[in-house]
């Protein structure tokens, strides 16, 4: 056996609970609170609270839906301003 740790010993969808909880909290902030998030996730506020407080493990499907909600709240790349100094499409001014 090599001296390298097994990196994926929990399966392809493993994400530490702390990351899952932080993701739920971020999604709740973006949506205006836990109640709107619970509605979007189709979960009871009590269940969401248990996940967010670490009393119960956040299921993978709930975590992934929260990630989708966060991604959906970001502006599209097309709507973002280009970084300064990268305006190569319009030539010199």
C-alpha positions as CSV (number, residue, x, y, z in Angstrom):
1,X,0.0,0.0,0.0
2,X,1.3,3.4,-0.9
3,X,1.7,6.3,1.5
4,X,-1.0,8.3,-0.2
5,X,-4.4,8.7,1.6
6,X,-7.5,7.5,-0.2
7,X,-9.1,10.7,-1.5
8,X,-12.5,9.4,-2.5
9,X,-13.3,6.8,0.1
10,X,-16.9,8.1,0.6
11,X,-18.0,7.9,-3.0
12,X,-18.2,10.4,-5.9
13,X,-20.8,12.6,-4.3
14,X,-19.2,12.9,-0.9
15,X,-19.0,16.4,0.5
16,X,-18.3,17.2,4.2
17,X,-21.3,18.1,6.3
18,X,-19.7,21.5,7.2
19,X,-19.7,22.4,3.5
20,X,-23.2,21.2,3.0
21,X,-24.4,23.2,6.0
22,X,-22.6,26.4,4.8
23,X,-24.2,25.9,1.4
24,X,-27.7,25.7,2.9
25,X,-27.0,28.9,5.0
26,X,-25.7,30.7,1.9
27,X,-28.7,29.7,-0.1
28,X,-31.0,30.9,2.7
29,X,-29.3,34.3,2.8
30,X,-29.6,34.7,-1.0
31,X,-33.3,33.7,-0.9
32,X,-34.2,35.9,2.0
33,X,-34.3,33.4,4.8
34,X,-34.9,29.8,5.8
35,X,-38.6,29.7,5.0
36,X,-38.2,30.7,1.3
37,X,-35.3,28.1,1.1
38,X,-37.5,25.4,2.7
39,X,-40.2,26.1,0.1
40,X,-37.7,25.9,-2.8
41,X,-36.3,22.7,-1.4
42,X,-39.8,21.3,-0.8
43,X,-38.8,20.6,2.8
44,X,-40.5,21.6,6.1
45,X,-38.9,24.5,8.0
46,X,-38.3,22.1,10.9
47,X,-36.4,19.7,8.7
48,X,-34.3,22.5,7.2
49,X,-33.5,23.8,10.6
50,X,-32.3,20.3,11.6
51,X,-30.0,20.2,8.6
52,X,-28.7,23.7,9.1
53,X,-28.0,23.1,12.8
54,X,-26.2,19.9,12.1
55,X,-28.7,17.8,14.0
56,X,-29.3,15.6,10.8
57,X,-27.1,15.0,7.8
58,X,-27.9,17.1,4.8
59,X,-28.9,14.6,2.0
60,X,-27.0,14.8,-1.2
61,X,-30.0,15.8,-3.3
62,X,-30.8,18.7,-1.0
63,X,-27.2,19.9,-1.1
64,X,-27.2,19.7,-4.9
65,X,-30.5,21.6,-5.1
66,X,-29.0,24.3,-2.8
67,X,-26.0,24.6,-5.0
68,X,-28.3,25.0,-8.1
69,X,-30.2,27.7,-6.3
70,X,-27.0,29.6,-5.5
71,X,-25.8,29.2,-9.1
72,X,-29.2,30.4,-10.4
73,X,-28.9,33.5,-8.3
74,X,-25.7,34.6,-9.9
75,X,-25.9,36.9,-12.9
76,X,-25.2,35.3,-16.3
77,X,-21.7,35.7,-17.7
78,X,-23.1,37.7,-20.5
79,X,-24.5,40.3,-18.1
80,X,-21.3,40.7,-16.2
81,X,-19.0,43.6,-16.9
82,X,-15.7,42.6,-18.5
83,X,-12.6,43.0,-16.2
84,X,-10.9,46.4,-16.7
85,X,-8.1,46.3,-19.2
86,X,-9.7,43.4,-21.1
87,X,-11.7,45.5,-23.6
88,X,-10.1,44.0,-26.7
89,X,-13.3,43.8,-28.8
90,X,-13.6,47.6,-29.2
91,X,-10.0,48.4,-29.8
92,X,-8.2,51.5,-28.4
93,X,-10.2,54.4,-27.3
